[in-house]
């Protein structure tokens, strides 16, 4: 009886292994209609620049070869940005920023004013006559008060960095915090969104782990962002998570551009403060 009792689990496993537990399921996906994608970030003191591309379906081959940019960048659009009673035209020409690397295919001649409170209106007319519009407002910079290097217990060989800002609790504020080691082109050690809805004091601190040694270079960047940009980044992050997790719900992109061209994307101002710190004892 003991032998039979010990064999029974193995017989059960063998029975399950013999069963065909796989079943092919055919899912009819709707035809994907490509959309224009707008990314326009107005940085004080830098030219008016915009990236206009087309979206790809999840299963579309990207074809990362010499023709990729020609297939992805959308040309021939009329792009204008209106502000302070004037209208600037962004011309269809490639430009780039080296650190961190950014690419644009529409560039203006003037620089973005740094004055908070300026309202900007984006208008794009596509070659087929369809339109894209968007609105945004320049927010005030929230400066970094201090960057404090703090060494571990008992003068450990590793340090951390604490970055302090002062918040205005009389209004809702939204932030994007980025931390780069070595250079601005490095993969961010931290890149997250934050808001002050639960804040009880004016001082907000962003910190790192005890992982830095003398000679390390740290770039702290704190963006003061709009609610629209906060929602956009959050929705992009959720969409990425949904693509890699088969059990996650699909997440739509929360764009703040609209129009008859059925666009995706963001039109926003980037007010930020950045400090570089070299770790020293």
C-alpha positions in Angstrom: 0.0 0.0 0.0 2.9 2.4 0.8 4.3 1.8 -2.7 1.0 2.5 -4.4 0.6 5.7 -2.3 4.0 6.9 -3.3 3.4 6.2 -7.0 0.0 7.9 -7.2 1.4 11.5 -7.4 3.8 10.5 -10.2 0.9 8.9 -12.1 -1.1 12.1 -11.8 1.8 14.2 -13.1 2.2 11.8 -16.0 -1.5 12.0 -16.8 -1.4 15.8 -16.9 1.8 15.8 -19.0 0.0 13.6 -21.5 -2.9 16.0 -21.9 -2.7 18.7 -24.4 -3.0 21.8 -22.3 -2.2 24.3 -25.1 -4.9 25.9 -27.1 -4.5 28.3 -30.0 -6.6 31.4 -29.6 -7.1 33.7 -32.6 -7.7 37.3 -31.7 -9.0 39.6 -34.4 -7.4 43.0 -33.7 -8.9 46.1 -35.2 -7.0 47.9 -37.9 -4.6 50.4 -36.4 -4.9 54.0 -37.8 -1.6 55.9 -37.5 -1.8 59.2 -35.7 0.5 62.3 -35.7 2.5 62.6 -32.5 3.4 66.1 -31.1 6.2 66.7 -28.6 6.8 70.4 -28.0 8.6 71.6 -24.8 9.1 75.3 -24.4 12.3 75.9 -22.5 13.1 79.5 -21.5 16.0 81.0 -23.4 16.1 78.2 -26.0 14.6 78.3 -29.6 11.0 77.3 -30.2 11.3 73.7 -31.3 8.9 70.8 -32.0 9.0 67.1 -32.9 6.2 65.9 -35.2 6.2 62.2 -35.9 3.7 59.4 -36.7 2.7 56.6 -34.4 3.2 52.9 -35.0 0.9 50.0 -34.2 2.1 47.6 -31.6 2.9 44.9 -34.2 4.2 47.2 -36.9 7.8 46.6 -38.0 9.8 49.6 -37.1 12.5 49.0 -39.7 15.4 50.7 -37.8 17.5 51.5 -40.9 18.5 54.5 -42.9 14.9 55.1 -43.9 13.5 55.2 -40.4 13.6 59.0 -39.9 12.1 59.6 -43.3 9.2 57.2 -42.5 8.7 58.5 -39.0 9.2 62.3 -39.2 6.2 64.2 -40.6 7.1 66.9 -43.1 5.2 69.6 -44.8 3.2 70.9 -41.9 2.6 74.6 -41.1 3.5 75.1 -37.5 3.0 78.4 -35.5 3.1 79.3 -31.8 1.3 82.5 -30.7 2.1 84.4 -27.5 2.2 88.0 -26.3 0.4 89.3 -29.4 2.9 87.8 -31.9 3.0 84.6 -33.9 6.2 82.7 -34.6 6.6 80.2 -37.4 8.5 77.0 -36.8 10.3 75.9 -40.1 10.5 72.3 -41.2 14.2 71.7 -40.6 16.1 69.3 -38.4 17.9 70.5 -35.3 19.3 68.8 -32.3 20.5 69.4 -28.8 23.6 67.4 -27.8 23.3 67.0 -24.0 20.9 65.5 -23.2 20.3 64.4 -26.8 17.1 65.7 -28.3 15.9 65.8 -31.9 13.5 68.3 -33.5 12.1 68.6 -37.1 10.5 72.1 -36.7 12.5 75.0 -35.4 11.8 78.7 -35.0 14.1 81.8 -35.1 13.2 83.3 -31.7 13.9 82.2 -28.2 11.3 81.3 -25.6 10.7 84.1 -23.1 11.3 83.2 -19.5 8.5 85.3 -18.0 6.0 83.2 -16.0 2.4 83.6 -16.9 2.8 83.9 -20.6 0.1 81.9 -22.5 1.2 80.0 -25.6 -1.1 78.6 -28.4 0.1 76.0 -30.8 -1.4 75.6 -34.3 -0.4 73.0 -36.8 -1.9 72.5 -40.2 -1.1 69.1 -41.7 -0.5 68.7 -45.5 -4.0 67.2 -45.9 -5.5 70.3 -44.2 -6.3 68.6 -40.9 -5.4 70.6 -37.7 -3.7 70.2 -34.3 -4.0 72.8 -31.5 -2.7 73.1 -28.0 -2.4 75.6 -25.2 0.0 75.9 -22.3 1.3 78.5 -19.8 4.8 79.2 -18.6 5.1 78.4 -14.9 7.6 80.0 -12.5 10.8 78.1 -11.8 11.0 76.5 -8.3 14.7 76.9 -7.4 16.7 74.2 -5.7 17.5 75.7 -2.2 20.4 73.4 -1.5 22.1 70.1 -2.3 23.5 68.4 0.8 26.0 65.6 0.7 25.5 63.4 3.7 27.9 60.6 4.6 26.8 57.3 6.1 27.1 56.3 9.7 30.5 56.3 11.3 32.0 58.3 8.3 31.2 55.4 5.9 32.8 55.5 2.5 29.5 56.0 0.8 27.4 59.2 0.7 23.9 60.3 -0.3 22.6 63.5 -1.7 19.6 65.4 -0.3 18.0 68.0 -2.6 15.7 70.6 -1.0 13.1 72.9 -2.5 10.6 75.3 -1.0 7.0 74.7 -2.0 4.0 77.1 -2.2 1.3 75.3 -0.2 -1.3 77.8 -1.3 -1.7 76.1 -4.7 -1.3 72.6 -6.2 2.1 72.1 -7.6 3.5 69.2 -9.7 7.1 68.2 -10.1 9.3 65.9 -12.2 12.5 65.0 -10.4 15.5 63.7 -12.4 18.8 62.5 -11.1 21.8 61.7 -13.4 25.2 60.4 -12.4 28.3 61.3 -14.5 26.5 63.2 -17.3 23.1 64.4 -18.4 23.2 61.8 -21.2 23.4 58.9 -18.7 20.4 56.8 -17.9 18.6 58.6 -15.0 19.1 57.0 -11.6 15.8 58.6 -10.7 13.0 59.9 -12.9 9.7 60.3 -11.2 6.7 62.5 -10.7 5.6 64.2 -7.5 3.0 66.5 -6.2 2.3 68.5 -3.0 -1.2 67.4 -2.3 -0.2 65.6 0.8 2.6 68.1 1.8 2.3 69.6 5.3 5.5 71.7 5.3 6.9 74.1 2.7 10.2 72.2 2.5 10.4 69.2 0.2 13.4 66.9 0.1 14.4 64.4 -2.6 17.1 61.9 -1.6 19.3 59.1 -2.9 20.6 56.0 -1.3 24.1 55.8 0.3 25.8 54.9 -3.0 28.1 57.8 -3.9 31.9 58.0 -3.5 34.3 61.0 -3.6 34.7 62.2 -7.2 31.2 61.2 -8.4 29.3 63.8 -10.3 25.6 64.3 -9.7 23.1 66.3 -11.8 19.9 67.3 -9.9 17.0 68.6 -12.0 13.7 69.6 -10.6 11.0 70.6 -13.1 7.9 72.6 -12.1 5.3 71.1 -14.4 1.7 71.6 -15.3 -1.1 69.2 -14.4 -1.4 68.3 -18.1 2.2 67.3 -18.4 2.0 65.3 -15.1 -1.0 63.4 -16.5 0.7 62.9 -19.8 3.9 61.4 -18.3 1.9 59.2 -15.9 -0.3 57.9 -18.7 2.8 57.1 -20.8 4.3 55.2 -17.9 1.1 53.2 -17.4 0.9 52.4 -21.1 4.5 51.1 -21.1 3.7 49.0 -18.1 0.5 47.7 -19.8 2.5 46.6 -22.9 4.9 44.4 -20.8 2.3 43.0 -18.4 -0.3 40.7 -20.1 -2.6 41.1 -17.1 -2.6 44.9 -17.0 -5.5 47.0 -18.4 -4.7 49.0 -21.5 -4.0 52.7 -20.7 -4.8 55.5 -23.1 -2.3 58.4 -23.5 -3.7 61.6 -21.9 -2.7 64.2 -24.5 -3.2 67.9 -24.2 -3.2 68.4 -28.0 -6.4 68.0 -30.1 -7.9 68.7 -33.5 -9.2 67.1 -36.6 -5.9 65.3 -37.2 -6.6 63.1 -34.2 -3.2 63.7 -32.6 -1.3 62.4 -29.6 1.2 64.2 -27.6 2.1 67.1 -25.3 2.6 70.9 -25.7 4.0 72.3 -22.5 6.6 74.6 -20.9 9.6 73.3 -19.0 10.5 75.5 -16.1 13.3 73.8 -14.1 16.3 74.3 -12.0 19.5 72.1 -12.3 22.6 71.9 -10.1 25.7 69.8 -10.6 27.5 68.5 -7.5 30.9 66.8 -7.3 31.0 64.5 -4.2 33.7 65.6 -1.8 34.3 65.0 1.9 
